Amino acid sequence: MIREYSNVQKIEGPLIFLKGIKEAKYGEIIEITLSDKEKRKGKIIKIERDIIVAQVFEGTSGMSTENLSIRFTGSPFEIKVSKNVLGRIFNGGGKPIDGGGEIYVGKNLNINGRPINPVSRKYPKDYIQTGVSSIDILTTLIRGQKLPIFSGNGMPHKELAAQIVAQAKLSNQTDVKFAVVFAAIGVTKDDAAYFRNHFEESGTIDNVVMFANYADDPVVERFSAPRCALTVAEYLAFEEDMHILVVMTDLTSYCEALREISSAREEVPSRKGYPGYLYSDLASLYERAGMLKNKIGSITFLPILTMPNDDISHPIPDLTGYITEGQIVLSRDLTNNNINPPVNILPSLSRLMKDGIGEGYTRKDHPDVANQLFSSYSKVTDIRALAQIIGEDDLSETDQLYMEFGRQFEQKFLKQSNIENRTIDESLNLSWEMLRILPKIELDRLNDEIINEYY
Amino acid sequence: MDKKQGVITFINGPVVKGENMNAFTMREMVLVGENQLIGEVISLENGVSTVQVYEETEGLSLGKSIVSTGKPLSVKLGPGLLGNIFDGIQRPLEKIRKMDPNFIPEGVGLISLDFSKKWTVRISANIGDELAPGEIFGYVQETHLIEHRLMVPWGMEGKVESKVEDGQYDLEKTLLTLSGDEGQKFELKMYTEWPIRKPRIINERMKISKPLITGQRVLDIFFPIAKGGTAAIPGGFGTGKTMTQHQLAKWSDADIIVYIGCGERGNEMTDVLEEFPKLIDPKSNRPLMERTILIANTSNMPVAAREASIYTGITLAEYYRDMGYHVAIMADSTSRWAEALREISGRLEEMPAEEGYPAYLPSRLAEFYERAGYVKNLNGSEGSVTIIGAVSPAGGDFSEPVTENTKRFVNAFLALDKKLAYARHYPSINWLNSYSGYVKILEDWYKENVSEHVIELRNEMIQLLHEEDKLSDIVQLVGEDVLPDSQRLVLEIAKIIKVGFLQQNAFHKEDTFVPIMKQYLMLSLIKHLYDQASLGIKKGIPISQIKNAELFDKVVKVKYTVPNDDLKLINDISSEIDEYYENIFSKYEQVEA
C-alpha cells in the first residue's frame, strides 16, 4: 500500500520526525520528495505512538518542515544484485556511480541480511596464502574467517590490504571463482582511488565490486555501505558459489557515524559516547562472514580500522576484537623504523589457524615454529628493556643472541616489499633461519623430532 | 481461554510498547505482531506495557496486536535436552534449520522439545504409592551416558491411581495419575514446564566439599573450583577465555555440561558442534556430546534472547541437578549478557549507572550466581550446579563494572593475562592475581584423596612464584648476574613451574587432561629438584654446576614423556635427580677435603 504524508514535525541532524501516522513498519524505507522534485531515501528507526523517526540517507540539508512529501514503501532497504555487479562501482546507498547504468535484472535482497544459523555453519579450515610472512606463519588467514587489521592514522594498512588482495591464493586452488568486494566507508577520495588503481594494475578490477562512501558523503550512507557490500558478498558466495574476500576501510568512520546518529536520537551513551548497542551492531556486520554446510562459496572478511590514538583498548578495536576471529595489529614503532608491513606479532592472533595449519595443510613444523617465534620474540622485548638500562654489552651471551634474533627477525622476516610474494615454504624456511640464531636449548616450544629435522 | 490483546504503539529495536494491556501480567510471555514474534512483558504502567522481543523486529507494524499467552517465559523440561543445541529461548536450532537451511527466519514460533519422538519409559512408582513433588516415578535412558529420572512436578502430590505399562511413549502421553488429598486429579507426563527466571525448589543447601576436577593443573592444584561453586574467568580478547571454557566443558568431571554461548562468535559454536561428538569421554567411552546441552545465541542473533539465554541455561541445569546429577554451566560470556541488559535498559530510557549499565546490574549478577550450589533435592538425592562464567572486560580492564561486580559474587577468580597470552603461555591464568576461596574448604578432600601434603606444596610453590615476580623486577633493572645463587635458583625453578607445570597444551594427547595424581607428582618432582638444588647451593656449589640443562629439561618435559596411566616413570626421574646431586655433592666434598 502506498501512502503519502507531509506532516513533518521536526528535522534534526540526519533525522526527520513525522507526526500523525497510523501505519508504519519498523525498518521500513520511506521516499522523501523535496519541493524541487529531488528524491531521497529514509529509514524508520523508531516508532513512538504517532511520531515516527526516520534517518535520511542522503542527508537533510535543503529540507524544511513544509516542503516535503513522504511516501511509505512498506518494504525494507533492498538492493538488486546479480552477477552483473562484478566490476561495478556503487555509492554507499547501492546506486551505481560509474556511469554504467542501473542493475535492472536480479534479486532484491534486504541489506540487513539474516543471522546465519550456527548449526548451518561450516567450520573454516582451508588457509589462504597471502605471501606475507608475518601473516602466513603467525596469523594465518583462513577461508571464511573475519580477521581485521588494527591500524593507526598514517600507518601503511592500505598497502598491506592491497598486497593481500593482489597475492591471496587459496590453498587448494582448483577451479575456484574468486572475487573481491570492497567497501570504502568515510575515506578520502585519494584513499579510495589508491585501491581502485591497485585493482586495475593487478588486473583484478573485473572481479571487484566497489562501494564508495567518501568522507564528504552523507553520514547515514556509512550505515548502508557495509551492509550493501556484505549483501552482495552473500549473494556471490552463496548463490553463485564464489569465494569472496571482503575488504572494508575504515570501520572507525562507521562507528563514528553510529555515534553521531545515536546522539542525534538522544540515546543513553555508554563508553566514550558510543551507543550501548555498538557491540551488537558491529556483530551484525562481522558475523556475516563464514561458510555454510550446504554451499560451496565463502566470505572472508578483512575489515580495516584505525585505532584512535593507537589505543587498542578504545571501544572500536576492543569490541571488534571480541567479535572477530583474531586481529592483525600494526605498530607505530615498526613503522617509524621503516619495517614494512609493520605487523606487531605479539598482540596479533588468528583464532582459526590452529585447525588450518600443520601436517596435511601447510607443513608439519608450522604450529610449533609459530609458537616458538611468538615465545622467543616476546623474550626479545624483555631483553631490550634490560639492554636499555645496562647496555647491550653487559647482557649475557644468550641475551645477546636474543637481541640479534630480534633484529634479524624484524629486518628479514617481517620486512618485505609490497610486491614480494613468499610461499609458505619460503616463509617457514626463513623462520628456521631466524630460529637458528638461538641455541637449541632455548627452543622450548619445539620437540626433538622437529629440531632434528629442521634446525 | 479468552485472548487478551494489546495494540503496538512504540517500536525501538527489541523494545516494543503496547496500549490497552491492563490485564497483562509482569514477565508474561506474549506474541507480537503478524509474525507472532515471541516477547516478554517487562513493565506495566497505566495500561501501557513494555515488551522485549526475542526476535528481529524489522518489519513489525504500528497498530498490530500483542497477544497474551497467560504464562511466564518458560522452558519445557524432559527427555531430548541432552546432545541438543538450542537458541536463547530453548528453540532447537536443528529444527529451525529445517525451516531455512542457512539463515534464521523470523516468526519461528514456540518450539522446544521433540514431541513426536518416542522414548522407552520404565515406571518405578506403584499404584497406591504416595508421591510428593520432586520424587522420582520413572526412568528414561536419554543417552547412553545419562538416565533421565522423571520427577513429580512442583504443585502435584497424592496417591498413584493409575499408571501405564513400561513401553514406548511420546512426551504428551499421561504416564501416571495421582489423586490428591482433596480429590484433585493430577496427570503426570514425561515433561514439565518451568519459568526460567525462578530458581527451582530444593530441600536444602549443603556444605561445599568436593572439587570439580578439570584435569587442568593450574586449576586443580593452584586454584580449584568446587562442585556447587562459582568461578569467573575474566580476560581481554585473545587471552583464551573460550579455549579455557572449552577445556572445562570437555574434561571436568561433572555428569552434565550446559554450555551457553551468549553473544559470542558463530564459528565457536560450530567448532563445539563439530568437535564434541568426536571427543570420547574417558570414563564411559561415549561421545562427550551425550552429556552436553548447548545454548547458542551468537552475537548477531536478537539481543533480548541473549539476555534470556543465561536463565534458560541455568534452569536446564537445575532440572538435571534435581535428578541427582552434578551439573556444570559454562557461560561464555556473561559480559555479553550484561551488555544485553544495558542495551535494553538504554532503549527503555532508564537512568544509567556506571558506564551506561543499569543500576540493577549487580543484583542481576547476584541472582544468577546464587543459583549455583551443592544441594539436597526434594527427593533426597544430592546434586550440584557449578557456574563458571567468562567475563570479557572492556579494554581488558578489570576495574569495569561487570568484572568488579562479578568478583563480589564468585569464590574463584581466574584472571587471564594478556602478557602470558602474547607469549603463548596457555592457559594464560595469571598466578599472581587469581584466587580461589575453595582451597581452604576443600583441604580435607585433598588430604584424603590426593595427599597429606598437597595444599602445603601448593602454597610453597605459589610463594616461590611470588618471590620470582619480585626478583624479576630487579633483574629487569640490573640483570640476572648480580643476584646470589640461591635467588638465581628461584628464577630457574619458577621457570620450570611455569613451563613444565602451569603451561598445558590443549592439543597434546597426554597433556590436554591430566589426572590429579599426576598433577601432584609433577609438582612434587619440581619441589624435589628444588630441595636438592638448594642443598647444593647451601654447600657452596655454584649455580652453573647445580643447573644441569639436561636434567632440568627432563623435569619440564614430564608432561609429555610420562603417560597419564604410568606414573612410575616420575619416580625414575626423581631417582635420577638424587643420583646426579649425590654425585656432585661427593665430588665437591672430595675437592673441599
Interface residues (C-beta under 8 A of the other chain):
Chain A: I21 K22 E23 A24 K25 Y26 G27 E28 I45 K46 I47 E48 R49 P76 N110 N112 G113 R114 P115 I116 N117 P118 V119 S120 R121 K122 Y123 P124 G144 F238 E267 V268 P269 S270 R271 P275 G276 Y277 Y279 S280 A283 S284 Y286 E287 R288 G290 L292 N294 K295 S313 H314 P315 D318 L319 G321 Y322 I323 E325 G326 Q327 L346 P347 L349 R351 L352 K354 P367 N371 F374 S375 S378 K379 D382 A385 L386 I389 I390 D394 L395 S396 I441 D444 R445 N447
Chain B: T9 F10 I11 N12 G13 E56 T57 E58 G59 L60 S61 L62 G63 I85 L93 E94 I96 R97 D100 P101 N102 F103 I104 P105 E106 G236 F237 G238 G261 G263 R265 G266 N267 M269 T270 D271 L273 E274 A296 T298 S299 N300 M301 V303 R336 E339 R342 E343 S345 G346 E349 E350 P352 E355 G356 Y357 S392 A394 G395 G396 D397 K418 Y422 A423 R424 H425 V475 Q476 L477 V478 G479 E480 D481 V499 F507 A549 D553 V556 Y560
